[in-house]
Amino acid sequence: MGLFAVIGGAAHVNGFALAGATVLPAEDPDEVVRAWESLSDDTVVVLLTDTALAALGETRTQQAQWLSVVMPT
């Protein structure tokens, strides 16, 4: 079974830890990129805030090996 990760501002993502997600709080674009690059190969789904998506760019997320989903904020 693969990992479910969540990247974005702490206020939006911390609650997902209760469901067993790998939570990667990232408050600025550089932190978002570092969080994205730290994802392990067994990651299957990444939930992003809209701000995190803006920091990464849609091209990067579309070329990823995992499914990326944007949460409404």
C-alpha positions as CSV (number, residue, x, y, z in Angstrom):
1,M,0.0,0.0,0.0
2,G,1.3,3.5,-0.9
3,L,1.5,6.6,1.1
4,F,-0.9,9.5,1.1
5,A,0.8,12.9,1.5
6,V,-0.5,16.4,2.1
7,I,1.4,19.6,1.4
8,G,0.4,23.1,2.3
9,G,0.0,25.6,5.1
10,A,0.0,24.0,8.5
11,A,-3.5,25.3,9.3
12,H,-4.9,23.5,6.2
13,V,-3.0,20.2,6.4
14,N,-2.2,19.2,10.0
15,G,-5.6,17.6,10.6
16,F,-4.9,15.0,7.9
17,A,-2.3,13.4,10.2
18,L,-5.3,12.0,12.2
19,A,-6.2,10.0,9.1
20,G,-2.7,8.6,8.7
21,A,-1.5,10.9,6.0
22,T,2.1,12.0,5.7
23,V,1.8,15.7,6.5
24,L,4.3,18.1,5.1
25,P,3.5,21.7,6.3
26,A,4.9,24.3,4.0
27,E,4.3,28.0,4.5
28,D,6.2,29.5,1.6
29,P,7.1,28.4,-2.0
30,D,10.6,27.2,-1.1
31,E,9.2,25.0,1.6
32,V,6.6,23.6,-0.8
33,V,9.3,22.7,-3.3
34,R,11.4,21.0,-0.6
35,A,8.4,19.1,0.6
36,W,7.6,17.9,-2.9
37,E,11.1,16.8,-3.6
38,S,11.2,14.9,-0.3
39,L,8.3,12.6,-1.2
40,S,9.3,9.0,-1.2
41,D,8.9,6.6,-4.1
42,D,6.1,4.8,-2.3
43,T,3.9,7.9,-2.3
44,V,0.7,7.3,-4.3
45,V,-1.5,10.4,-3.8
46,V,-0.5,14.0,-2.9
47,L,-3.1,16.4,-1.7
48,L,-2.0,20.0,-2.2
49,T,-3.5,23.3,-1.2
50,D,-4.1,25.7,-4.0
51,T,-1.2,27.8,-2.7
52,A,1.1,24.8,-2.9
53,L,0.0,24.1,-6.4
54,A,0.8,27.6,-7.4
55,A,4.3,27.2,-5.9
56,L,4.9,24.0,-7.8
57,G,3.3,24.8,-11.1
58,E,0.8,22.5,-12.9
59,T,3.5,21.1,-15.2
60,R,5.5,19.7,-12.4
61,T,2.5,18.1,-10.8
62,Q,1.2,16.6,-14.0
63,Q,4.6,14.9,-14.7
64,A,4.8,13.3,-11.3
65,Q,4.7,9.6,-10.7
66,W,1.8,10.0,-8.1
67,L,-1.7,11.4,-8.4
68,S,-1.9,15.0,-7.3
69,V,-5.1,16.5,-6.1
70,V,-5.9,20.1,-5.1
71,M,-8.0,20.8,-2.1
72,P,-10.4,23.7,-2.1
73,T,-9.5,26.3,0.5
